[in-house]
């Protein structure tokens, strides 16, 4: 299925690159089911530079995930120096496709991270074709 790139923004406005052009990112809408059965739709960036899916710690409580300090470690790449994260799984449904998936994930307490869909497990489940020059990206279920 083909998707359009989404305009990237923050609380202070639309992001622009070094040339002043609007930044666009490959964003999927996910449906999360909470511990009480409540459902929410959330945006997630497909991040080919992320080894593992990383999401904000706020989702752990909603999903009913107990963050185990025995599964805490430090990673680099999403903040200054080493950043503490908690390892657990992350289950979701891709809204437009209906595909349900569970992937390993890092939960991080950071204002700079919402949901980044990383390579581990997610990139195994789909053939992903980025066509930034056409402002689109495509996901096809992998036959693997």
C-alpha positions as CSV (number, residue, x, y, z in Angstrom):
1,X,0.0,0.0,0.0
2,X,1.3,3.5,-0.9
3,X,1.3,6.4,1.6
4,X,2.1,10.1,1.4
5,X,5.0,11.6,3.3
6,X,3.7,13.8,6.2
7,X,4.8,17.4,7.0
8,X,7.0,17.4,10.2
9,X,6.2,19.9,12.9
10,X,6.8,20.6,16.5
11,X,4.9,22.7,19.1
12,X,6.8,25.7,17.6
13,X,5.7,25.1,14.0
14,X,6.6,23.4,10.8
15,X,10.2,22.1,10.4
16,X,12.3,23.2,7.5
17,X,15.6,21.9,6.2
18,X,18.8,23.8,5.6
19,X,17.4,25.1,2.3
20,X,14.2,26.4,3.9
21,X,12.1,23.6,2.4
22,X,9.4,21.9,4.5
23,X,10.6,18.7,6.1
24,X,8.4,15.6,5.3
25,X,8.7,12.2,6.9
26,X,7.3,8.7,6.3
27,X,4.6,8.5,8.9
28,X,2.2,5.6,9.5
29,X,-0.9,5.8,11.7
30,X,-1.0,3.0,14.3
31,X,-4.0,1.8,16.4
32,X,-3.0,1.0,19.9
33,X,-5.2,-1.0,22.3
34,X,-4.8,0.0,25.9
35,X,-4.9,-2.2,29.0
36,X,-8.6,-1.3,29.5
37,X,-9.5,-2.0,25.8
38,X,-9.5,1.7,24.8
39,X,-8.1,2.4,21.4
40,X,-6.1,5.4,20.2
41,X,-4.6,6.4,16.8
42,X,-1.0,7.6,17.0
43,X,1.5,8.6,14.4
44,X,4.8,6.7,14.0
45,X,7.8,7.6,11.8
46,X,9.4,4.7,9.9
47,X,13.0,5.2,10.8
48,X,15.5,3.2,8.7
49,X,18.3,4.6,10.9
50,X,16.8,3.1,14.1
51,X,17.9,-0.5,14.9
52,X,15.0,-1.1,17.2
53,X,11.6,0.5,17.6
54,X,11.7,3.2,20.2
55,X,8.7,4.9,21.8
56,X,7.9,7.3,24.5
57,X,7.6,5.9,28.0
58,X,4.1,7.4,28.2
59,X,2.7,4.6,26.1
60,X,3.9,1.9,28.6
61,X,1.2,2.8,31.1
62,X,-1.6,3.1,28.5
63,X,-0.6,-0.4,27.1
64,X,-0.3,-1.9,30.5
65,X,3.4,-2.7,30.2
66,X,5.4,-3.0,33.4
67,X,8.8,-1.6,32.8
68,X,11.3,-3.9,34.4
69,X,14.5,-2.3,35.8
70,X,16.3,-5.6,35.1
71,X,15.7,-4.9,31.4
72,X,17.0,-1.3,31.5
73,X,20.0,-0.4,29.4
74,X,21.5,2.6,27.8
75,X,21.4,3.4,24.1
76,X,22.9,6.1,21.9
77,X,21.4,8.1,19.1
78,X,18.2,9.7,20.5
79,X,19.7,12.3,22.9
80,X,22.9,13.5,24.3
81,X,25.3,10.6,25.1
82,X,23.8,7.5,26.6
83,X,20.0,7.5,27.2
84,X,18.3,5.0,29.6
85,X,15.6,2.8,28.0
86,X,13.5,-0.1,29.1
87,X,13.1,-3.2,26.9
88,X,9.7,-4.7,26.3
89,X,7.4,-5.5,23.4
90,X,5.2,-3.2,21.4
91,X,1.9,-4.4,19.8
92,X,0.0,-2.3,17.3
93,X,-2.1,-2.4,14.2
94,X,-1.3,-0.3,11.1
95,X,-4.6,1.7,10.7
96,X,-4.8,1.8,6.9
97,X,-3.7,-1.8,6.3
98,X,-5.1,-3.7,9.2
99,X,-1.8,-5.6,9.8
100,X,-1.2,-6.4,13.4
101,X,2.4,-6.7,14.6
102,X,4.4,-7.1,17.8
103,X,8.0,-5.9,17.8
104,X,10.7,-5.6,20.4
105,X,11.0,-2.0,21.6
106,X,12.8,0.5,23.7
107,X,10.7,2.7,26.0
108,X,12.4,6.1,26.6
109,X,11.5,9.1,28.8
110,X,12.2,11.8,26.2
111,X,10.3,14.8,24.9
112,X,12.0,14.3,21.5
113,X,10.7,10.8,20.8
114,X,7.1,9.8,20.1
115,X,7.2,6.5,18.1
116,X,10.1,5.5,15.8
117,X,9.5,2.2,13.9
118,X,13.0,0.7,13.7
119,X,14.5,-2.1,11.6
120,X,14.3,-5.0,14.1
121,X,11.2,-7.1,13.3
122,X,9.3,-4.3,11.5
123,X,11.6,-4.3,8.5
124,X,11.5,-8.1,8.4
125,X,7.7,-8.0,8.2
126,X,7.5,-5.5,5.2
127,X,9.2,-4.7,2.0
128,X,9.6,-0.9,2.3
129,X,10.1,1.3,-0.7
130,X,10.9,5.0,0.0
131,X,10.1,7.3,-3.0
132,X,10.8,10.7,-1.5
133,X,11.1,12.2,-5.0
134,X,7.4,11.3,-5.5
135,X,6.5,12.2,-1.9
136,X,5.4,8.6,-1.2
137,X,6.5,5.4,0.4
138,X,5.1,1.9,0.0
139,X,4.7,-1.0,2.4
140,X,4.1,-4.6,1.1
141,X,3.8,-7.5,3.5
142,X,6.9,-9.6,3.3
143,X,6.6,-13.3,2.2
144,X,9.4,-14.2,4.7
